[in-house]
Amino acid sequence: MRMKMVKDLFILLGLSCNLYAAEIVQTPKLKATLDVLVFGDIDFSRKTVNLTPYEYNDTLDKTPTLTLDNYSDGFMLSHGLNFDLGVGPGVSLYFDNIPGLGGNLSQYLGLALVAEKSVEFTSLVDHKEDIKRVLKEKRIPWKGQQILTWREGESVFYQTTGGIAISARFGAFYTGVGPTLIVAGGWQTYIEKMDNGNVFVQLMRAKIADTRLVAGTLLAEVSASVIKELSKGISFAFDLNNDDAAHGYEEMLKGNIVPAQLLAADSEQNSVVSVERTLHLKKRHVRRFSVGIPFLYFTTSKEKYSDYVKKDSFLDGSTREVYAGGIVKGSTGRAITLHRYTREGFYSALELHSNIDKKDNLDYLGRYNWSYSTDHGSSKKLGRALRRLIKKTGLLNDLAVNVPKANKLKYTSVAFDLNFPQTFVDYLLLGNQGMS
C-alpha cells in the first residue's frame, strides 16, 4: 500500500513538470496592433540684408572696421514659410510570448500621404521702419493688379508638393533601423517683377524620389539617402498693362498655360512673350546625423550631387546646357525661431552654349565656398565666424576685419568664394561621373 502511494506521487510530479515545460516552450504567437503614422514640421524664415556697401581706403586703414548703422541704400528682405505634413496608417508586428529581450523586438510598417508647401518672398525696402509693414502685407500676387505695386526686382517663389511615404522599422526599446521611400510630385512657381508693368513667370512640374536607410532612437538619428529630382517647365514674360496678358498671367498661376501660349503665338501682339523651356535633372547622395526633437535640433550632413540643366531660349533660338557637380558638408542648428547654418563645399560646372548658327561656346567654373549664417547674430558670433574662416584659408591679411561691439545684429552672414583653374574643374567633373 505504501509503495503504491509513493509510485502515484512520482507519476503526479512527472505530469506537473511536463505541463510546466510545455507552457515554457509553447509556439510564439504573432500579434499586430494598428498605429497612426504622423510626422511634419513648420518653419518660418526671415533675413534682412543691408544693401549699403562698405567702402574703405586700404592706404589709410590697414584693417577695415565694419559700419553697422549706415542704411542709405536700403535693405533686401527675404521671408517665408515652409510646412510639411504626413499622415497615414501603420501596423506593428510582434511576438507576445517570447521570454527575455526577444519579446521586445517588433517590426513596424507605415504608409502615409505627404504634403509640403513653401513660399519665400524677396522684397526691397528703403527704410528700416518699413520692414514690419512689408512682412505683414506681402502676399502671393494671384491677380495682376497686385504685383503692379511691387518694385522692380522683387520676387516670390512658392511650391506645392504631394505624394506618399512608405516606411519600415525593425528594432526594440525605441531603437530601430529600416528603409523609407518617398515619391512625390508638385508645382514650382517663380514670379519676378520687371520694369514698366512687365512680369516674368516660370512654372515647373517636379517629380522627386527619395530612398533612404534610417537608424536611430527617439533623440538621435543617422541616415543615408539617394534623392532623384526631375523638373520640366516653361517661362513667359507678361505686360500686365494689357488685359489679355493679365488674364493669361492669372491663369498660369492656376496651372493653366494655354492662354499664355496662345497669346505668345499671336504675331500681332507682344504683350506675352515665350522666354525659355527648362529641363532640370539632379541626383544627390546625402549622409546625415541629427540629434534633438522637433523645433529643437542639430544636424550635420555631407552631400555629393550631380546636376544637369538645359534651357532652350525662344527669344534667340539658343540652347544652354550646364553639367555640374559638387561635394558639400554642413550643419544646421535650430531652437524654435533661431537658426544657424554652416556650409563648405567644392563645386564644378561645365556650360555649353549653342546659338542658332550652331556655334558652341564652352565655359568652366570651379569654386570653393565657405559660408556661415544665423538669423540672430551678434558681434561675438560674427567675429568667431571670421576667425574660423581665417583658420580654414590662412588668409589673415585679406580677411582681417574689425567688428564693432553689438549684442544683437539679427541676420548675420559670412561667405567666401575661391575660383579654381580649368584643370581643377576637369578633375572634379571626372570624380562626379560615377554618380550619373
C-alpha positions as CSV (number, residue, x, y, z in Angstrom):
1,M,0.0,0.0,0.0
2,R,2.8,2.4,1.0
3,M,4.7,1.5,-2.2
4,K,1.7,2.3,-4.4
5,M,1.3,5.8,-2.8
6,V,4.9,6.6,-3.5
7,K,4.5,5.4,-7.1
8,D,1.4,7.6,-7.6
9,L,3.2,10.6,-6.2
10,F,6.1,10.3,-8.7
11,I,3.7,10.0,-11.5
12,L,1.9,13.2,-10.5
13,L,5.2,15.1,-10.1
14,G,6.3,14.0,-13.7
15,L,3.0,15.1,-15.1
16,S,3.3,18.5,-13.4
17,C,6.9,19.0,-14.8
18,N,5.8,18.1,-18.3
19,L,2.9,20.6,-18.2
20,Y,5.2,23.4,-16.9
21,A,7.7,22.7,-19.6
22,A,5.0,22.7,-22.3
23,E,3.9,26.2,-21.1
24,I,7.5,27.5,-21.4
25,V,8.2,26.1,-24.9
26,Q,4.8,26.8,-26.5
27,T,4.8,28.2,-30.0
28,P,5.3,32.0,-30.2
29,K,2.2,33.9,-31.3
30,L,2.5,36.7,-33.9
31,K,0.3,39.7,-33.0
32,A,-0.4,43.0,-34.7
33,T,-1.5,46.4,-33.4
34,L,-2.8,49.3,-35.6
35,D,-1.0,52.6,-35.2
36,V,-1.1,56.0,-36.8
37,L,2.0,57.3,-38.7
38,V,2.2,61.1,-38.3
39,F,5.2,63.4,-38.9
40,G,5.6,67.0,-40.0
41,D,7.3,70.4,-39.4
42,I,6.7,74.1,-39.8
43,D,9.3,76.7,-40.0
44,F,9.5,80.5,-40.6
45,S,12.4,82.2,-42.2
46,R,13.4,85.9,-42.3
47,K,16.6,87.7,-43.2
48,T,17.3,91.4,-43.7
49,V,20.4,92.4,-45.6
50,N,21.8,95.9,-45.5
51,L,22.4,96.8,-49.2
52,T,24.8,99.7,-48.3
53,P,28.3,98.7,-49.3
54,Y,31.2,99.3,-47.0
55,E,33.9,101.5,-48.5
56,Y,37.3,101.7,-47.1
57,N,40.7,103.1,-48.2
58,D,43.4,100.5,-47.8
59,T,46.0,103.2,-47.8
60,L,44.5,104.8,-44.7
61,D,43.1,101.7,-42.9
62,K,45.2,98.6,-42.8
63,T,42.4,96.7,-41.1
64,P,38.8,97.7,-42.1
65,T,36.2,98.3,-39.5
66,L,32.6,97.4,-40.3
67,T,29.9,100.1,-40.2
68,L,26.7,98.8,-38.7
69,D,24.4,101.8,-38.8
70,N,24.6,103.1,-42.4
71,Y,21.4,102.2,-44.2
72,S,21.4,104.7,-47.0
73,D,20.9,102.1,-49.8
74,G,18.1,100.3,-48.0
75,F,17.5,96.6,-47.4
76,M,16.8,93.4,-49.1
77,L,14.2,91.4,-47.1
78,S,13.7,87.6,-47.6
79,H,11.0,86.0,-45.6
80,G,8.9,82.9,-46.0
81,L,7.2,79.8,-44.6
82,N,7.8,76.0,-45.0
83,F,5.2,73.5,-43.9
84,D,5.1,69.7,-44.4
85,L,2.8,67.0,-43.0
86,G,2.5,63.2,-43.4
87,V,-0.5,61.2,-42.0
88,G,-1.4,57.6,-42.6
89,P,-1.9,54.1,-41.0
90,G,0.8,51.9,-39.6
91,V,0.9,48.4,-38.2
92,S,3.3,46.9,-35.6
93,L,4.1,43.1,-35.7
94,Y,5.5,41.4,-32.6
95,F,5.5,38.1,-30.7
96,D,3.8,38.3,-27.3
97,N,5.2,35.2,-25.6
98,I,8.9,35.2,-26.2
99,P,10.9,35.4,-23.0
100,G,13.9,37.8,-22.5
101,L,14.9,40.6,-24.8
102,G,13.3,38.9,-27.8
103,G,9.9,39.8,-26.5
104,N,10.7,43.5,-27.1
105,L,11.5,43.1,-30.8
106,S,9.0,44.4,-33.3
107,Q,8.5,45.2,-37.0
108,Y,6.7,48.4,-38.0
109,L,5.2,49.2,-41.4
110,G,3.6,52.5,-42.3
111,L,2.1,54.2,-45.3
112,A,1.4,58.0,-45.3
113,L,0.1,60.7,-47.6
114,V,2.6,63.6,-47.5
115,A,2.1,67.2,-48.5
116,E,4.5,70.2,-48.4
117,K,4.0,73.9,-49.1
118,S,6.6,76.6,-49.0
119,V,6.8,80.2,-50.0
120,E,9.7,82.8,-50.0
121,F,9.4,86.5,-50.8
122,T,12.3,88.8,-51.7
123,S,11.4,92.4,-51.2
124,L,13.3,95.8,-51.4
125,V,12.8,98.2,-48.5
126,D,14.2,101.8,-48.3
127,H,13.7,102.4,-44.6
128,K,14.2,100.2,-41.5
129,E,10.7,101.3,-40.2
130,D,9.0,99.8,-43.3
131,I,10.2,96.2,-42.7
132,K,7.4,95.2,-40.4
133,R,4.8,96.6,-42.7
134,V,6.2,94.7,-45.7
135,L,6.3,91.5,-43.6
136,K,2.6,91.9,-42.8
137,E,1.3,93.0,-46.2
138,K,3.2,90.8,-48.6
139,R,1.1,88.1,-50.3
140,I,1.3,85.9,-53.4
141,P,0.1,88.1,-56.3
142,W,-2.7,85.9,-57.7
143,K,-4.1,89.0,-59.5
144,G,-2.2,91.0,-62.0
145,Q,-3.1,94.3,-60.3
146,Q,-1.5,93.1,-57.0
147,I,2.0,92.7,-58.5
148,L,1.9,96.1,-60.3
149,T,2.5,97.7,-56.9
150,W,5.8,95.7,-56.4
151,R,9.2,97.2,-57.0
152,E,11.4,96.1,-59.9
153,G,13.5,93.1,-58.8
154,E,11.1,91.9,-56.1
155,S,10.1,88.2,-56.4
156,V,8.3,85.3,-54.9
157,F,9.0,81.5,-55.1
158,Y,6.4,79.0,-53.9
159,Q,5.8,75.3,-54.4
160,T,3.2,72.7,-53.5
161,T,4.1,69.0,-53.3
162,G,2.2,65.9,-52.6
163,G,2.9,62.1,-52.6
164,I,3.2,59.0,-50.5
165,A,5.8,57.7,-48.0
166,I,6.4,54.1,-47.1
167,S,8.4,53.4,-44.0
168,A,9.6,50.2,-42.3
169,R,11.4,49.8,-39.0
170,F,12.8,46.8,-37.1
171,G,14.0,47.2,-33.5
172,A,13.3,47.4,-29.8
173,F,13.2,49.8,-26.9
174,Y,12.5,52.9,-29.1
175,T,15.5,52.0,-31.3
176,G,15.1,50.9,-34.9
177,V,16.6,50.6,-38.3
178,G,14.9,50.3,-41.7
179,P,14.2,51.9,-45.1
180,T,11.9,54.7,-46.2
181,L,10.7,55.5,-49.7
182,I,9.1,58.9,-50.6
183,V,7.6,59.5,-54.0
184,A,6.2,63.0,-54.6
185,G,5.4,65.5,-57.3
186,G,4.2,69.1,-57.5
187,W,4.5,72.5,-58.9
188,Q,7.2,75.2,-58.5
189,T,6.4,78.8,-59.4
190,Y,8.8,81.8,-59.6
191,I,7.5,85.3,-60.2
192,E,9.7,88.4,-60.6
193,K,8.6,92.0,-61.2
194,M,10.4,93.7,-64.0
195,D,10.1,97.3,-65.3
196,N,7.1,99.1,-66.7
197,G,4.5,96.6,-65.6
198,N,6.3,93.6,-67.0
199,V,6.4,90.3,-65.0
200,F,8.5,87.2,-65.5
201,V,6.8,83.9,-64.5
202,Q,8.3,80.4,-64.6
203,L,6.2,77.3,-63.9
204,M,7.9,73.9,-63.3
205,R,6.5,70.5,-62.8
206,A,8.7,68.5,-60.4
207,K,9.0,64.8,-59.6
208,I,11.0,63.6,-56.6
209,A,12.0,60.1,-55.4
210,D,13.8,59.8,-52.1
211,T,15.1,56.4,-50.9
212,R,16.8,56.4,-47.5
213,L,18.1,54.0,-44.8
214,V,17.5,55.3,-41.3
215,A,18.7,54.1,-37.9
216,G,18.1,55.9,-34.6
217,T,16.3,56.4,-31.3
218,L,13.9,59.0,-30.1
219,L,16.6,61.7,-29.8
220,A,19.2,60.8,-32.4
221,E,19.1,59.6,-36.0
222,V,21.6,58.7,-38.7
223,S,20.5,58.3,-42.4
224,A,21.8,57.7,-45.9
225,S,19.7,58.9,-48.8
226,V,19.6,58.9,-52.6
227,I,17.4,61.6,-53.9
228,K,16.5,62.0,-57.6
229,E,14.7,65.1,-58.9
230,L,13.3,65.8,-62.3
231,S,11.8,69.2,-63.3
232,K,10.3,70.4,-66.5
233,G,8.9,73.8,-67.2
234,I,8.4,76.9,-69.3
235,S,8.6,80.6,-68.7
236,F,6.8,83.7,-70.1
237,A,7.1,87.5,-69.8
238,F,3.7,89.3,-69.4
239,D,2.9,93.0,-69.9
240,L,0.2,93.4,-67.3
241,N,-0.9,96.7,-68.7
242,N,-2.8,94.6,-71.3
243,D,-6.0,92.9,-70.0
244,D,-5.5,89.8,-72.1
245,A,-1.9,89.4,-70.8
246,A,-3.2,89.9,-67.2
247,H,-5.7,87.1,-67.8
248,G,-3.0,84.8,-69.1
249,Y,-0.8,85.6,-66.1
250,E,-3.6,84.8,-63.6
251,E,-4.5,81.5,-65.4
252,M,-0.8,80.5,-65.4
253,L,-0.6,80.8,-61.7
254,K,-3.5,78.3,-61.5
255,G,-1.5,75.8,-63.6
256,N,-3.2,76.6,-67.0
257,I,-0.6,77.8,-69.5
258,V,-2.9,77.6,-72.6
259,P,-4.0,81.3,-72.7
260,A,-0.3,82.4,-72.3
261,Q,0.8,80.1,-75.2
262,L,-2.0,81.3,-77.5
263,L,-1.1,85.0,-76.8
264,A,2.6,84.3,-77.3
265,A,1.9,82.6,-80.6
266,D,-0.1,85.6,-81.9
267,S,2.3,87.6,-84.0
268,E,0.0,90.6,-83.9
269,Q,0.6,91.3,-80.2
270,N,3.6,91.4,-78.0
271,S,2.0,91.6,-74.5
272,V,3.1,87.9,-73.8
273,V,6.4,86.5,-74.8
274,S,7.7,83.0,-74.5
275,V,11.1,83.1,-72.8
276,E,12.5,79.6,-72.5
277,R,11.9,75.9,-71.9
278,T,13.8,74.3,-69.0
279,L,14.8,70.7,-68.1
280,H,16.5,70.1,-64.7
281,L,17.9,66.7,-63.5
282,K,19.5,66.3,-60.1
283,K,20.9,63.3,-58.2
284,R,22.0,63.6,-54.6
285,H,23.8,61.3,-52.2
286,V,23.3,62.5,-48.6
287,R,24.5,61.3,-45.3
288,R,23.0,63.0,-42.2
289,F,23.2,62.8,-38.5
290,S,20.6,64.6,-36.3
291,V,20.1,64.9,-32.6
292,G,17.2,66.6,-30.9
293,I,13.4,66.9,-31.1
294,P,11.1,68.8,-33.5
295,F,11.8,72.5,-33.5
296,L,14.9,72.0,-31.3
297,Y,17.7,70.0,-33.1
298,F,21.3,70.0,-34.5
299,T,22.1,68.3,-37.8
300,T,25.3,67.6,-39.7
301,S,25.4,66.4,-43.3
302,K,27.6,65.5,-46.2
303,E,26.4,65.5,-49.8
304,K,27.6,64.6,-53.2
305,Y,25.5,65.7,-56.1
306,S,25.4,65.8,-59.9
307,D,23.3,68.3,-61.8
308,Y,22.1,68.8,-65.4
309,V,20.2,71.9,-66.6
310,K,19.1,72.5,-70.2
311,K,17.5,75.8,-71.3
312,D,16.1,76.4,-74.8
313,S,15.5,80.1,-75.5
314,F,12.5,81.1,-77.5
315,L,14.0,84.6,-77.9
316,D,17.1,83.8,-79.9
317,G,16.9,80.1,-80.5
318,S,20.0,79.3,-78.4
319,T,20.5,76.4,-76.1
320,R,22.4,76.4,-72.8
321,E,23.4,73.2,-71.1
322,V,25.1,73.1,-67.7
323,Y,26.8,69.9,-66.3
324,A,27.6,70.4,-62.6
325,G,28.7,68.5,-59.6
326,G,29.8,69.2,-56.0
327,I,30.8,67.9,-52.6
328,V,29.2,69.8,-49.7
329,K,29.2,69.4,-46.0
330,G,27.4,71.5,-43.5
331,S,25.4,71.8,-40.3
332,T,22.1,73.2,-39.2
333,G,21.0,74.2,-35.8
334,R,17.5,75.2,-34.8
335,A,15.9,76.4,-31.5
336,I,12.3,77.3,-32.3
337,T,12.8,80.5,-34.3
338,L,16.6,80.7,-34.0
339,H,18.6,79.2,-36.9
340,R,22.3,78.7,-37.6
341,Y,23.8,77.3,-40.8
342,T,27.4,76.4,-41.9
343,R,28.4,75.1,-45.4
344,E,31.6,74.2,-47.0
345,G,31.9,72.8,-50.5
346,F,33.7,72.2,-53.7
347,Y,31.7,72.9,-56.9
348,S,32.5,72.4,-60.6
349,A,30.5,73.1,-63.7
350,L,30.8,72.9,-67.5
351,E,28.5,75.1,-69.6
352,L,27.8,74.5,-73.3
353,H,26.1,77.4,-75.1
354,S,24.9,76.8,-78.7
355,N,23.4,79.6,-80.7
356,I,21.2,79.4,-83.9
357,D,24.3,79.3,-86.1
358,K,25.4,76.1,-84.4
359,K,28.4,77.7,-82.8
360,D,29.4,76.2,-79.5
361,N,31.0,78.0,-76.6
362,L,32.4,76.3,-73.5
363,D,32.7,77.9,-70.1
364,Y,34.2,76.3,-67.0
365,L,33.6,77.0,-63.3
366,G,35.4,75.6,-60.3
367,R,34.8,77.1,-56.9
368,Y,35.4,76.6,-53.2
369,N,32.7,78.0,-50.9
370,W,32.6,78.5,-47.2
371,S,29.6,80.2,-45.5
372,Y,28.1,80.9,-42.1
373,S,24.7,82.5,-41.3
374,T,22.4,83.0,-38.4
375,D,19.1,84.9,-38.1
376,H,20.0,86.0,-34.5
377,G,23.6,87.2,-34.7
378,S,25.9,89.3,-32.6
379,S,29.4,90.8,-32.9
380,K,30.8,87.9,-30.9
381,K,29.3,85.3,-33.3
382,L,30.4,87.3,-36.4
383,G,34.0,87.6,-35.1
384,R,34.1,83.9,-34.3
385,A,32.9,83.0,-37.8
386,L,35.7,85.2,-39.3
387,R,38.3,83.5,-37.2
388,R,37.1,80.1,-38.4
389,L,37.3,81.2,-42.0
390,I,40.8,82.6,-41.5
391,K,41.9,79.3,-39.9
392,K,40.4,77.4,-42.9
393,T,42.1,79.5,-45.6
394,G,45.1,81.0,-43.9
395,L,44.3,84.4,-45.5
396,L,44.9,86.5,-42.4
397,N,45.8,89.8,-44.1
398,D,42.9,89.6,-46.6
399,L,40.1,88.6,-44.2
400,A,41.1,90.5,-41.0
401,V,38.1,92.8,-40.2
402,N,37.3,94.8,-37.1
403,V,33.8,94.1,-35.9
404,P,32.2,96.9,-33.6
405,K,30.7,95.6,-30.4
406,A,27.0,94.9,-30.7
407,N,24.9,92.5,-28.7
408,K,22.4,92.0,-31.5
409,L,22.9,92.0,-35.2
410,K,19.8,90.0,-36.3
411,Y,20.6,88.3,-39.6
412,T,24.4,87.8,-39.9
413,S,26.2,86.1,-42.7
414,V,29.8,85.5,-43.9
415,A,30.5,84.0,-47.3
416,F,33.8,83.3,-49.0
417,D,34.3,82.1,-52.7
418,L,37.5,81.0,-54.4
419,N,37.6,80.2,-58.1
420,F,39.8,77.4,-59.5
421,P,41.6,77.0,-62.8
422,Q,40.2,74.7,-65.6
423,T,42.5,71.8,-64.7
424,F,41.0,71.5,-61.3
425,V,37.5,71.7,-62.8
426,D,38.2,68.8,-65.1
427,Y,39.4,66.8,-62.0
428,L,36.2,67.5,-60.1
429,L,34.0,66.7,-63.1
430,L,35.8,63.4,-63.6
431,G,35.1,62.5,-59.9
432,N,31.4,63.0,-60.4
433,Q,31.0,60.8,-63.5
434,G,30.3,57.8,-61.3
435,M,27.2,59.4,-60.0
436,S,25.4,59.8,-63.3
